[in-house]
């Protein structure tokens, strides 16, 4: 077969594979991209697409091999390093992920996901300080990004650097005031800093925004009400928590009942 005919065949399979992937027909997409790669094995984008399809199928080890093939063909493609790093995170190999994700951030410094994943890789590698430093570097390149600010705030809070965490999370919430996750993280940081009076309205906001963990938020909010001396609100909120947690966590619900009994005796 002439080289041009082979290239045309590869392009046809590649386009069809992308269409099928977009339709969620991943097994069919994989069959097409395999044909594309077989027709043109030196096409890095074909290996990248193959990896993305394998990832959707949950075949992360195979996806990683495809991403590494793309890197070998295009060693300056930051996206390939980023995808390889993300695959390694899914495979719970964070220390290996760091190497690929660092390269990804160097090649594509304005790609937010590379920085986010690099921070996650550092934190999973038990290197929270490196995660903080990477988020801070990222924000010099991508200022006021709410996801980077949120992750920086969480990492700072885990390092017990509460005032800095609050500053980062307040900035994140200013950029995206309707993000329930950021509101929750800011409330938790306020509480960690023993600033319950400031935490209360932020907990209330997080609950109103529909945060995914309402029962835990209710317990923390009730505890804050208790600490600032708002006994009636503390009791009412613990009772809401008991109702929310009774079936899923009966031990925690009992702990809240005891807190209510103590408050009622005061």
C-alpha positions as CSV (number, residue, x, y, z in Angstrom):
1,X,0.0,0.0,0.0
2,X,1.3,3.5,-0.9
3,X,2.2,5.7,2.1
4,X,-0.6,8.2,1.2
5,X,-3.2,5.5,1.0
6,X,-2.1,4.3,4.4
7,X,-2.3,7.8,5.8
8,X,-5.8,8.2,4.4
9,X,-6.9,4.9,5.9
10,X,-5.4,6.0,9.3
11,X,-7.2,9.3,9.2
12,X,-10.5,7.7,8.3
13,X,-10.3,5.3,11.3
14,X,-9.1,8.1,13.5
15,X,-12.0,10.3,12.7
16,X,-14.5,7.5,13.2
17,X,-12.9,6.5,16.5
18,X,-13.3,10.1,17.8
19,X,-16.9,10.2,16.7
20,X,-17.6,6.9,18.4
21,X,-15.8,8.0,21.6
22,X,-18.0,11.2,21.6
23,X,-21.1,8.9,21.5
24,X,-19.9,6.8,24.4
25,X,-19.3,3.7,22.2
26,X,-15.9,3.0,23.6
27,X,-15.4,-0.6,22.5
28,X,-16.2,0.3,18.9
29,X,-14.0,3.4,19.2
30,X,-11.1,1.3,20.5
31,X,-11.4,-1.1,17.5
32,X,-11.2,1.9,15.1
33,X,-8.3,3.6,16.8
34,X,-6.4,0.3,16.9
35,X,-6.8,0.2,13.1
36,X,-5.7,3.8,12.8
37,X,-2.6,3.1,14.9
38,X,-1.8,-0.1,12.9
39,X,-2.0,1.9,9.7
40,X,0.1,4.8,11.0
41,X,2.1,3.7,14.1
42,X,4.2,6.9,14.2
43,X,1.1,9.2,14.7
44,X,1.4,10.4,18.3
45,X,-2.2,11.8,18.4
46,X,-3.5,8.3,17.5
47,X,-1.8,6.9,20.6
48,X,-3.1,9.7,22.7
49,X,-6.6,9.1,21.5
50,X,-6.2,5.4,22.1
51,X,-5.1,6.1,25.7
52,X,-8.1,8.3,26.3
53,X,-10.5,5.6,25.1
54,X,-8.8,2.9,27.2
55,X,-9.0,5.2,30.2
56,X,-12.8,5.5,29.6
57,X,-12.9,1.7,29.6
58,X,-11.1,1.6,33.0
59,X,-8.0,0.0,31.4
60,X,-5.6,2.4,33.0
61,X,-2.4,0.3,32.7
62,X,-3.1,0.0,28.9
63,X,-3.9,3.7,28.7
64,X,-0.6,4.5,30.4
65,X,1.3,2.5,27.8
66,X,-0.4,4.4,25.0
67,X,0.4,7.7,26.6
68,X,4.0,6.7,26.9
69,X,4.1,5.7,23.2
70,X,2.8,9.2,22.4
71,X,5.6,10.7,24.5
72,X,8.2,8.7,22.8
73,X,6.9,10.0,19.4
74,X,6.4,13.6,20.6
75,X,8.6,14.2,23.6
76,X,7.6,17.9,23.7
77,X,3.8,17.3,24.0
78,X,2.8,18.4,27.4
79,X,-0.6,16.9,27.1
80,X,0.8,13.4,26.8
81,X,2.9,13.8,30.0
82,X,-0.2,15.2,31.8
83,X,-2.4,12.3,30.7
84,X,0.4,9.8,31.7
85,X,0.6,11.4,35.1
86,X,-3.2,11.3,35.5
87,X,-3.2,7.6,34.6
88,X,-0.5,7.0,37.2
89,X,-2.7,8.7,39.8
90,X,-5.5,6.4,39.0
91,X,-3.1,3.5,39.3
92,X,-2.1,4.8,42.8
93,X,1.5,5.5,41.8
94,X,1.8,9.1,42.9
95,X,5.5,9.3,43.1
96,X,5.9,8.2,39.5
97,X,3.1,10.6,38.5
98,X,5.0,13.5,40.0
99,X,7.8,13.1,37.4
100,X,5.4,13.2,34.4
101,X,3.2,16.0,35.8
102,X,6.3,18.2,36.6
103,X,7.3,17.9,32.9
104,X,3.7,18.6,31.8
105,X,3.7,21.9,33.8
106,X,7.0,22.9,32.3
107,X,5.8,22.2,28.7
108,X,2.2,23.6,29.2
109,X,2.4,26.0,32.2
110,X,-1.0,27.5,31.6
111,X,-2.8,24.1,31.7
112,X,-4.6,24.2,35.0
113,X,-5.2,20.4,35.2
114,X,-1.5,19.6,35.1
115,X,-0.9,21.8,38.2
116,X,-4.0,20.4,40.0
117,X,-2.9,16.8,39.4
118,X,0.7,17.6,40.4
119,X,-0.5,18.9,43.7
120,X,-2.6,15.8,44.2
121,X,0.4,13.6,43.4
122,X,2.6,15.4,45.9
123,X,-0.1,15.1,48.6
124,X,-0.6,11.4,48.0
125,X,3.1,11.0,48.2
126,X,2.9,12.5,51.7
127,X,4.7,15.7,50.6
128,X,2.2,18.4,51.5
129,X,4.8,21.1,51.5
130,X,5.7,20.4,47.9
131,X,2.0,20.5,47.0
132,X,1.7,23.9,48.5
133,X,4.7,25.1,46.6
134,X,3.4,23.8,43.3
135,X,0.0,25.4,43.8
136,X,1.7,28.7,44.6
137,X,3.9,28.5,41.5
138,X,0.8,27.7,39.4
139,X,-1.0,30.8,40.7
140,X,1.9,33.0,39.5
141,X,1.1,31.7,36.0
142,X,-2.6,31.4,36.3
143,X,-3.7,34.0,38.8
144,X,-7.0,33.8,40.7
145,X,-7.9,30.4,39.4
146,X,-10.5,29.2,41.9
147,X,-9.6,25.5,41.6
148,X,-5.9,26.2,42.3
149,X,-6.8,28.6,45.2
150,X,-9.2,26.0,46.6
151,X,-6.6,23.2,46.5
152,X,-3.9,25.5,47.9
153,X,-6.3,26.4,50.8
154,X,-6.9,22.7,51.6
155,X,-3.2,21.9,51.5
156,X,-2.4,24.9,53.8
157,X,-5.1,23.8,56.2
158,X,-3.7,20.3,56.3
159,X,-0.4,21.9,57.2
160,X,-2.1,23.8,60.0
161,X,-1.3,27.1,58.3
162,X,-4.9,28.3,58.9
163,X,-4.6,32.0,58.2
164,X,-2.9,31.4,54.9
165,X,-5.5,28.8,54.1
166,X,-8.4,31.2,54.9
167,X,-6.8,33.9,52.7
168,X,-6.6,31.5,49.7
169,X,-10.1,30.1,50.2
170,X,-11.6,33.6,50.6
171,X,-10.0,34.5,47.3
172,X,-11.4,31.4,45.7
173,X,-14.9,32.1,47.0
174,X,-14.7,35.7,45.8
175,X,-14.0,34.4,42.3
176,X,-16.7,31.7,42.4
177,X,-19.2,32.6,45.2
178,X,-21.5,29.7,44.3
179,X,-19.0,26.9,44.7
180,X,-20.2,24.7,47.6
181,X,-16.9,22.9,47.9
182,X,-14.9,26.1,48.4
183,X,-17.5,27.4,50.9
184,X,-17.2,24.1,52.9
185,X,-13.4,24.2,52.8
186,X,-13.4,27.8,54.0
187,X,-15.7,27.0,56.9
188,X,-13.5,24.1,57.9
189,X,-10.5,26.4,57.8
190,X,-12.2,29.0,60.0
191,X,-13.1,26.3,62.5
192,X,-9.6,24.9,62.5
193,X,-8.4,28.4,63.3
194,X,-10.8,28.6,66.2
195,X,-12.7,31.4,64.4
196,X,-16.2,29.8,64.8
197,X,-18.1,33.1,64.7
198,X,-16.8,33.6,61.1
199,X,-17.2,30.0,60.3
200,X,-21.0,29.9,61.0
201,X,-22.3,32.0,58.1
202,X,-19.9,30.1,55.7
203,X,-21.2,26.7,56.9
204,X,-24.8,28.1,56.4
205,X,-23.8,29.2,52.9
206,X,-22.2,25.8,52.0
207,X,-25.4,24.0,53.2
208,X,-27.6,26.4,51.2
209,X,-25.4,25.7,48.1
210,X,-26.1,22.0,48.4
211,X,-22.7,20.7,49.5
212,X,-22.4,16.9,49.1
213,X,-21.8,16.2,52.8
214,X,-24.6,18.0,54.6
215,X,-24.7,15.8,57.8
216,X,-21.0,16.4,58.5
217,X,-21.5,20.1,57.9
218,X,-24.4,20.1,60.3
219,X,-22.4,18.6,63.1
220,X,-19.6,21.1,62.6
221,X,-22.0,24.0,62.4
222,X,-23.7,22.8,65.6
223,X,-20.4,22.6,67.3
224,X,-19.6,26.2,66.3
225,X,-22.9,27.4,67.6
226,X,-22.1,25.7,70.9
227,X,-18.6,27.3,71.1
228,X,-20.0,30.8,70.5
229,X,-22.7,30.3,73.1
230,X,-25.7,30.1,70.8
231,X,-27.2,27.2,72.7
232,X,-30.7,27.1,71.0
233,X,-29.2,27.2,67.5
234,X,-26.7,24.5,68.6
235,X,-29.5,22.2,69.8
236,X,-31.6,22.8,66.7
237,X,-28.7,22.0,64.4
238,X,-27.6,18.9,66.3
239,X,-31.2,17.7,66.0
240,X,-31.0,18.3,62.2
241,X,-27.8,16.3,62.2
242,X,-29.3,13.4,64.2
243,X,-32.2,13.2,61.7
244,X,-29.7,13.2,58.7
245,X,-27.2,10.7,60.2
246,X,-29.4,8.3,62.2
247,X,-29.5,5.6,59.5
248,X,-26.1,6.1,57.9
249,X,-24.1,6.6,61.1
250,X,-26.0,5.7,64.3
251,X,-22.9,6.1,66.5
252,X,-22.4,9.7,65.4
253,X,-26.1,10.3,65.9
254,X,-25.8,9.0,69.4
255,X,-22.9,11.3,70.0
256,X,-25.0,14.3,68.9
257,X,-27.8,13.2,71.2
258,X,-25.4,13.3,74.1
259,X,-24.3,16.8,73.0
260,X,-27.9,17.9,73.0
261,X,-28.5,16.4,76.5
262,X,-25.5,18.3,77.8
263,X,-26.7,21.5,76.3
264,X,-30.1,21.1,77.7
265,X,-28.7,20.7,81.2
266,X,-26.9,24.0,81.1
